[in-house]
């Protein structure tokens, strides 16, 4: 049964798809929702074609279905729903559902079942089903985010390693270039020396950009918009086909901001080359700069940026455009629609923009073209590389023993791998009982990281048992944002230090929480 807090929690208006051939029974079911204060919009169907069409067009939040109807059945409705979506809750509301049939229905993917003779539990079952569906989506999002971050960080580590090797290889080019320029009496050798030296310097700038990618740091300098565009125009010479018209517009040539000229030049060049490839039959490539004032409502929820004055760098083409499927995967590492492409160009562009404290926007229409807008703040203090490096170093563990208790196997693996990669000794348990067995065999850990939502052996019971075992160090609890601070599952019986971390978690938030918990909590006596 759901707890009282979930019963009282207000739900937004929900869309209910009701499968029922008796209008009277359908009305009785809806009366239960009304009595509980649930705001809903309903569609009533009693055959398969109507169900399939309503499922597609209505996009229900939940399905309430009778078991048997003339020419249609609840089992068939459930089968069709699961073929359409694994996340939409399905509740049987039937007068003929026996115990064996109910168990079979749950095995087949039904969320719950309600008997028409006893409909009082319907409203709470609906609330619980919707809440669990939201949690499932949040967990899936967290897992996908962790995988994405880990892949991105692995790429950054690879870039860092390659950069060090490339820098060692490029250094002799600079020395050779300077040596060749000593032969001023031979103009050919002098020109060759200048060429070798310039190529070496440009290569080292690219290496620095790769290191910047790996470290998340960059060199601060004054970037003049006009100089940035002029350098881009020079680099594009010879790359723009005759069938493509290059149009450059700079609204304020004196506009200057703090950033990294080389990285931004690389970003714009990448976008322009992509735009050219998107116009195989020719078209117009437009690069424009302007000043923009962005309000808080412009930014997305996950963007940690501030409103204010920004410089807008725009790259527009009149090419083939992008489908919605391509746009969804556009910044996925190694995804590419170009033969021979790496799938890293746009990812690198976004990383550069984000490292400048900016944001990126994309507008694309199939067969009409695409437009990338890069917004870089005009006034923003830049972090020094040493500070960033020091911060990253502080996040690494020193082989501290971390006991990780999470029921869901995929989440447990991802969190365990993340902590292990950052220098912690991790033991993962899928239940509180398994964690306690490990403690009996191996002793007390330095830190416990635990999911607050465990059903087999609850977090409250696990925390109480930890105290009985003499555990006095810190606990990091992964909880929902709407869990009240005084919830029993967020309290240590003996008043030990507990640090809550709202789900879904990111790698950085997890590492900061673990580091702070280890720093502040007392050590156990082993």
Secondary structure, DSSP 8 states (H G I E B T S, - for coil): ---HHHHHS----EEEEEE-S-HHHHHHHHHHHHHTT--EEEEEE-SHHHHHHHHHHH--SEEEE-SEETTEEHHHHHHHHHHH-SSSEEEEEESS--HHHHHHHHHTT--EEEEGGGGGGHHHHHHHHHHHHHHHHHHHHHHHHHHHHHHHHHHHHHHHHHHHHHHHHHHHHHHHHHHHTT-TTSHHHHHHHHHHHHHHHHHHHHHHHHHHHHHT----EEEEHHHHHHHHHHHHTTTS-TTEEEEEEES-TT-EEEE-HHHHHHHHHHHHHHHHHT-TT-EEEEEEEEEEEE-GGGS-TT-----EEEEEEEEEE-S----HHHHHTTTSTT--SSTT--S-HHHHHHHHHHHTT-EEEEEEETTTEEEEEEEEESS-----HHHHHHHHHHHS--S-EEEEE-SSHHHHHHHHHHHHHTT-EEEEESSHHHHHHHHHHH---SEEEEES--SSS-HHHHHHHHHHTT--S-EEEEE-TTS-TT-GGG--TT---EEEEESS--HHHHHHHHHHHHHHS-----
